[in-house]
């Protein structure tokens, strides 16, 4: 990969107005990917609009000089922080994921660089996944499968889903899609977020997530889908887990660090709680971890939003944003870099 000459003494970091660019100009786009990861399916169309430099975390520092746009296709990479000194022309970063916690660091937060994410792409798929977890739990589908494999015919009763109580922690697009879908099958759904209110169109009532333990005493299904920030890290800790009633079911499709995983594992081990965990503190889950084998623990490999064709959708979203950019517009909505998610 041939890179342009770069004068390391000529840097103007963090002072570019992302809304001030000339339409029709041909920008340079850096695509940060990883070995073994398929590139965006719209890459040929992206090349029609921009000069493209593909790189991995190891070569990002060589690709950034002079580039206005960074597409973070390797969504688990935090390489931009260490390569930031080379980002002398960067004006826009797009992350092909809903969460941006791996990307943000102080210099980026303090800069004028626009950050966008894959807002909207995963709302419906993750909501469907949560609904599947709720149904599997209340209809005892995991137990039925285990009995079948053991060759045992055992009649059992299941729980009626309609009328059960769900609390969705996180009131962004994914949380809202989840609330609508759970309500459609008859669950009594509330939300928990930063701004409490009683007249939300999707949740009805939104409770104060800063006082989560006060709202858990009658929850049957607790859905964690909040973005990972300093305020939400470990928000479901021992006190909150203890506040849940016996038999409650936790679904985490947000980030593993939202939950005190050791405390949750202990609760599952007693048989008091159960959980579906699509995200974990360490991924892949290490061998020998009790969550692999505990009754009541159901883990999946961070796949709740990854439906057939999801990479095409992500690729198309960035292409649409790039067309907006080259037409003189500003892609969005932007991530609020101070809060760590798209506001509103």
C-alpha positions as a printed Julia matrix, in Angstrom:
344×3 Matrix{Float64}:
   0.0     0.0    0.0
   1.59    3.26  -1.1
   1.01    6.2    1.19
   1.45    9.91   0.45
   4.34   11.84   1.92
   3.46   13.19   5.36
   5.11   16.06   7.19
   4.74   15.15  10.88
   5.26   18.75  11.87
   2.19   19.95   9.96
  -0.71   18.88  12.12
  -4.02   20.58  12.76
  -5.84   18.04  14.86
  -9.42   18.45  15.97
 -10.2    21.82  14.38
 -12.02   20.78  11.22
 -15.66   21.75  10.79
 -17.32   18.56   9.46
 -20.13   20.59   7.96
 -17.75   22.78   5.95
 -16.56   20.84   2.94
 -16.88   21.39  -0.77
 -19.48   19.3   -2.61
 -18.1    17.4   -5.53
 -14.59   17.11  -4.12
 -13.08   13.65  -3.95
 -12.23   12.78  -0.35
  -9.86   10.13   0.94
 -11.5     7.35   2.94
  -9.52    5.02   5.18
 -11.22    1.66   5.73
 -10.02    0.08   8.98
 -10.58   -3.65   8.79
  -8.94   -6.78  10.17
  -7.3    -9.88   8.74
  -9.95  -12.38   7.74
 -12.78   -9.82   7.77
 -14.61   -9.32   4.49
 -14.48   -5.71   3.27
 -17.65   -3.66   2.77
 -19.73   -5.08  -0.05
 -20.14   -1.57  -1.5
 -16.39   -0.97  -1.67
 -16.39   -0.66  -5.48
 -19.1     2.02  -5.28
 -17.23    3.78  -2.47
 -14.17    3.91  -4.75
 -16.24    5.74  -7.36
 -16.77    8.57  -4.86
 -13.49    8.59  -2.94
  -9.88    7.53  -2.89
  -9.76    4.49  -0.61
  -6.96    3.21   1.59
  -7.55   -0.15   3.24
  -5.61   -0.9    6.4
  -5.56   -2.89   9.61
  -4.86   -1.7   13.14
  -1.12   -2.19  12.56
  -1.06    0.08   9.49
  -3.69    2.65  10.45
  -1.03    5.19  11.42
   0.35    5.0    7.87
  -3.04    5.34   6.22
  -4.43    8.32   8.16
  -2.26   11.26   7.02
  -4.25   13.42   4.59
  -7.45   11.35   4.95
 -10.69   13.16   5.74
 -12.83   10.1    6.5
 -12.33    6.93   8.53
 -14.66    3.96   8.23
 -14.17    1.7   11.26
 -15.17   -1.62   9.75
 -13.28   -3.57  12.42
 -15.79   -2.62  15.09
 -13.79   -4.04  18.0
 -10.67   -2.04  17.19
  -9.43    0.73  19.46
  -6.49    1.53  17.18
  -7.48    5.13  16.44
  -6.38    6.34  19.86
  -2.76    5.3   19.34
  -2.76    6.56  15.72
  -4.48    9.86  16.5
  -1.29   11.88  16.05
  -1.36   10.96  12.35
  -4.96   12.1   11.81
  -3.97   15.51  10.44
  -6.99   15.97   8.14
  -9.64   13.77   9.73
 -13.14   15.25   9.75
 -15.52   12.31  10.02
 -15.4     8.83  11.59
 -18.12    6.27  10.91
 -18.33    3.13  13.05
 -20.13    0.15  11.54
 -21.7    -0.71  14.9
 -24.3     0.66  17.28
 -21.91    0.97  20.23
 -18.98    3.37  20.06
 -17.35    2.62  23.42
 -14.31    1.01  21.77
 -13.71    4.11  19.66
 -14.01    7.09  21.98
 -11.05    8.63  23.79
 -10.41   12.1   25.2
  -8.71   13.64  22.17
 -11.49   12.51  19.84
 -14.17   13.72  22.26
 -12.51   17.14  22.46
 -12.08   17.48  18.7
 -14.51   18.74  16.06
 -14.4    15.41  14.23
 -17.9    14.14  13.4
 -18.68   10.62  14.63
 -21.57    8.56  13.27
 -22.61    4.98  13.94
 -24.83    2.24  12.53
 -27.95    3.77  14.04
 -31.07    1.88  13.02
 -29.41   -1.14  11.43
 -29.68   -3.41  14.47
 -32.9    -2.16  16.07
 -35.28   -4.74  14.62
 -32.95   -7.76  14.63
 -31.92   -7.29  18.26
 -35.52   -6.73  19.31
 -36.44  -10.03  17.66
 -33.59  -11.75  19.47
 -34.76  -10.41  22.82
 -38.28  -11.6   22.1
 -36.9   -15.05  21.24
 -35.06  -15.14  24.59
 -38.21  -14.16  26.48
 -40.29  -16.8   24.71
 -37.64  -19.48  25.15
 -37.53  -18.74  28.87
 -41.26  -18.62  29.56
 -42.06  -21.57  27.27
 -39.15  -23.6   28.7
 -37.75  -24.37  25.26
 -34.2   -25.03  26.51
 -35.52  -27.61  28.96
 -37.64  -29.21  26.26
 -34.6   -29.55  24.0
 -32.52  -31.11  26.78
 -35.26  -33.63  27.59
 -35.57  -34.56  23.93
 -31.81  -35.18  23.63
 -32.01  -37.35  26.74
 -34.9   -39.33  25.26
 -37.3   -38.32  28.03
 -41.01  -37.6   27.57
 -42.03  -35.28  30.41
 -45.18  -33.19  30.34
 -44.76  -29.74  31.89
 -46.67  -26.49  32.15
 -45.3   -23.23  30.74
 -45.79  -19.6   31.69
 -48.19  -17.28  29.91
 -46.15  -14.47  28.33
 -48.98  -11.94  28.14
 -49.16   -9.92  31.33
 -45.56  -10.55  32.37
 -43.49   -7.5   33.31
 -40.44   -6.38  31.35
 -38.07   -3.52  32.07
 -35.88   -2.39  29.18
 -32.77   -0.53  30.36
 -31.77    1.75  27.51
 -34.21    3.98  25.64
 -32.42    4.43  22.32
 -33.48    2.93  19.01
 -32.79   -0.69  19.98
 -34.56   -0.32  23.31
 -37.57    1.24  21.64
 -37.84   -1.47  18.99
 -37.58   -4.05  21.78
 -40.32   -2.37  23.82
 -42.68   -2.26  20.85
 -42.14   -5.92  20.04
 -42.52   -7.12  23.63
 -45.66   -5.06  24.05
 -47.06   -6.57  20.85
 -47.12  -10.03  22.46
 -48.76   -8.72  25.61
 -45.96   -7.92  28.02
 -46.28   -4.98  30.38
 -43.21   -2.96  29.38
 -41.44   -0.03  31.03
 -38.13    1.63  30.23
 -35.22    2.88  32.29
 -33.12    5.77  31.11
 -31.42    9.03  31.94
 -34.6    11.14  31.69
 -37.6     9.77  33.65
 -41.05   10.5   32.21
 -44.57    9.13  32.27
 -45.74    9.73  28.7
 -43.22    8.04  26.43
 -44.74    6.81  23.17
 -42.93    3.44  23.22
 -42.37    2.7   26.91
 -45.22    4.52  28.52
 -43.26    5.07  31.7
 -39.49    5.63  31.72
 -37.86    5.15  35.13
 -34.64    6.7   36.38
 -31.79    4.31  35.53
 -29.59    6.03  38.12
 -31.77    4.38  40.8
 -32.23    1.04  39.05
 -32.48   -1.13  42.15
 -35.6     0.73  43.25
 -37.48   -0.44  40.15
 -36.6    -4.14  40.0
 -38.76   -5.73  42.68
 -41.54   -6.83  40.32
 -39.6    -7.39  37.08
 -39.93  -10.74  35.31
 -37.66   -9.94  32.34
 -34.86   -7.4   32.66
 -33.42   -6.39  29.27
 -30.04   -4.62  29.24
 -29.49   -2.66  26.05
 -27.97    0.61  27.32
 -24.81    2.0   25.7
 -21.61    1.43  27.66
 -20.48    4.69  29.29
 -18.85    5.66  32.55
 -22.34    6.05  34.0
 -23.63    2.64  32.88
 -20.58    0.45  33.47
 -21.49   -2.1   36.15
 -24.97   -0.61  36.57
 -26.42   -4.09  37.18
 -24.37   -4.98  40.24
 -24.89   -7.13  43.32
 -27.44   -4.76  44.9
 -29.5    -4.55  41.73
 -29.39   -8.3   41.17
 -30.47   -8.87  44.77
 -33.43   -6.57  44.18
 -34.78   -8.78  41.4
 -37.45  -11.26  42.48
 -36.82  -14.99  42.54
 -37.22  -16.45  39.07
 -36.4   -13.24  37.22
 -34.73  -13.47  33.83
 -31.92  -11.18  32.64
 -31.25  -10.58  28.93
 -28.07   -8.67  28.06
 -27.71   -7.56  24.44
 -25.9    -4.29  25.23
 -22.34   -4.71  26.49
 -20.93   -7.27  28.89
 -19.57   -4.58  31.19
 -23.07   -3.28  31.95
 -23.39   -6.24  34.32
 -21.3    -7.48  37.24
 -20.8   -10.84  35.57
 -19.38  -12.58  38.65
 -22.33  -11.48  40.77
 -24.79  -12.61  38.1
 -23.02  -15.96  37.81
 -23.41  -16.48  41.55
 -27.12  -15.7   41.37
 -27.6   -18.11  38.47
 -25.65  -20.75  40.38
 -28.12  -20.59  43.27
 -30.99  -21.15  40.84
 -32.6   -17.85  41.82
 -32.07  -16.06  38.49
 -31.53  -17.1   34.89
 -30.03  -15.21  31.97
 -29.54  -15.02  28.24
 -26.2   -13.29  27.61
 -25.28  -12.34  24.07
 -22.46  -10.1   25.32
 -19.89  -10.87  27.99
 -17.05   -9.08  29.75
 -14.44  -11.18  27.92
 -15.28  -12.43  24.44
 -15.0   -15.26  23.57
 -16.03  -16.52  26.99
 -12.95  -18.29  28.44
 -12.99  -22.06  28.69
 -13.89  -23.3   32.14
 -16.1   -20.33  32.95
 -19.15  -21.62  34.87
 -21.49  -19.8   32.49
 -20.73  -22.51  29.91
 -22.44  -25.19  31.97
 -24.68  -23.61  34.61
 -28.35  -24.46  34.38
 -30.14  -21.19  33.73
 -27.25  -19.62  31.84
 -27.62  -19.3   28.08
 -24.82  -17.61  26.16
 -24.45  -16.68  22.5
 -21.41  -15.25  20.66
 -22.37  -11.57  20.28
 -24.73  -12.28  17.39
 -28.1   -10.83  18.38
 -28.07   -8.21  15.62
 -26.31  -10.23  12.95
 -29.07  -11.37  10.61
 -28.5   -12.61   7.08
 -27.46   -9.63   4.96
 -26.38   -7.4    7.86
 -23.01   -6.6    6.3
 -24.77   -5.49   3.11
 -26.98   -3.19   5.17
 -23.99   -1.7    7.01
 -22.12   -1.22   3.73
 -25.12    0.46   2.14
 -25.57    2.76   5.1
 -22.0     4.05   4.87
 -22.34    4.5    1.09
 -25.48    6.6    1.63
 -23.65    8.69   4.23
 -20.7     9.15   1.88
 -23.02   10.35  -0.88
 -24.42   12.89   1.55
 -20.88   14.0    2.41
 -19.7    14.34  -1.18
 -22.88   16.28  -1.94
 -21.93   18.85   0.66
 -24.17   17.58   3.44
 -23.43   16.27   6.91
 -24.17   12.59   7.62
 -26.09   11.86  10.75
 -27.5    11.83  13.23
 -24.17   12.39  14.99
 -22.97   10.58  18.08
 -22.86   12.83  21.13
 -19.21   12.19  21.96
 -19.59   13.42  25.51
 -22.41   11.01  26.28
 -21.22    8.15  24.06
 -24.38    7.65  22.02
 -26.78    9.4   19.65
 -28.95   11.77  21.68
 -32.64   12.3   21.11
